[in-house]
Amino acid sequence: GSRSRAGMRLRWTRPASTDSADLALGVERFHETDNGQSQLDTGHLLGRLGTTAFGMPMGIRHDGRYLLDEGQTAYSKSTFAFKPWDAIEFQLSHDRGLGLDQEVMYEAITYRGRISLDSKWEVDVLAQEAIFGTGSLRSEILLRRLGHDFVFEVGFSHREGEGSGIKVNLAPLIGWRRPRVSILSPR
């Protein structure tokens, strides 16, 4: 069969500020298949808004895939991040996905953050919890020391179904990039 697709994208920034928006919308229709049946119409939305509110940087992002004929959300990830002080960055995300049978395959909340103790020491934390069922899906804590020439990291992680692990890393500062902890983190 064939398909038709239409979409649009809007990008906006405010000069001399951190305010920005990025929105992409689209629909897709699958025409007749080999057996003469029509497929579902689908839609997608990917949007991000960054601004400063109450004196702190904030960001919102949503990624969604929709089954328009069924009136259901096939996949969604919604994220809210804020940075109340230069030393603290926090993000909260909600993920949900349907299986091929259109039953909920997973639904989880993820908390992620970074605390800079001073210019040399940082702590990154992550916790992901299932809304239904098993509880904790993943947890991580990482202590990072930024030296003159090297970055030293030591951490502990646990992932449901895979077990626990310890991370020890020593990397040269040249070429090293700080991992993003939220949608507000620099790229």
Helices and strands as residue ranges (DSSP letters): E 3-13, E 20-30, E 41-53, E 56-67, E 72-85, E 88-98, E 104-116, E 121-130, E 136-146, E 150-159, E 163-172
